[in-house]
C-alpha cells in the first residue's frame, strides 16, 4: 500500500493491499491469493486492467499534463 497503488487496488476486488514492510500481512495476502479460485483471479485482473485503462490512460494523462503546462505558460 504505497504511492498510488491504493488508487487502483480495491482489496478483494482487484487485488490485495498490505502495509509496506509487513511480512505477516504479506503472508496473509499470499494465502488469500492461493485460496482464491482461478476464475475469480481472472475477473480481478480484468477489472484492474479496466481501471488502469479508464483512469490512468497514458494518452489521456499526457493530454491533461500538456493542457496544464500550456495554461501555466500562457499566464
N, C-alpha and C positions, 0 to 999 in steps of 0.2 A: 504494500500500500504506500507507494512513493510517487512523487511527481504527479503527472496527470493520469496515472493508471486508474485511480478510483472513478474518474470521469467515464471510463469505458467499461469497467468491470463491475457488474452487479452480482454480488455473491449468490450462487445458486442459479443464476440466470445466464450469465455469460462467462462465469469462471469463479475463482476463489481469490479472496484478498487475505493476506496475512501481514501482520506488523513486521516491518523491516527488522531483521536480526533475531526473530523469534523462531528458534528451531522447533519447539513444541507445536506452535501454530502451523508451521510449515508441514510438520509430520501429520498433523490432523488434516490439513488440506490434501495432502497426497493420499491419505487413507480414504478421504471422501471421494477423490478422483477415482481411485481404484474400485470403489463401491458403486460408482455411477455407471449405468448401462451405456453402451456404445452409442445407441440411438440418441440418448439424452445429450451425450457429449457432442455429437454431431449437430444437434439443434443449438446447443450453446455456442458452438463455433460459428454456425451460420448467423446467429443473432449478433455475436460480437463483430463479425465481418460487416454485417449490415450497418451496425452503429458507427464503425470506423468510417465506412464509405459515406454515410449520411452526414456525420457530424465533424469529420476531420479529413475531408477530401482535399488532397494537395492542391488541385487546381482552384477550388473554391477558396481555400485559405490563402493562396498566393494572390488571388484577385482582391481579397479583403485587405491584405497587407499592402498591396500596391495602392489601393484607394486611400488607405490611411496615410501612407507616405506622401502621396500626391496632395492630400488635403493639408498636411503639415507644411509642405514646401510651398504651397500657394499662398500661405499667410504672410 
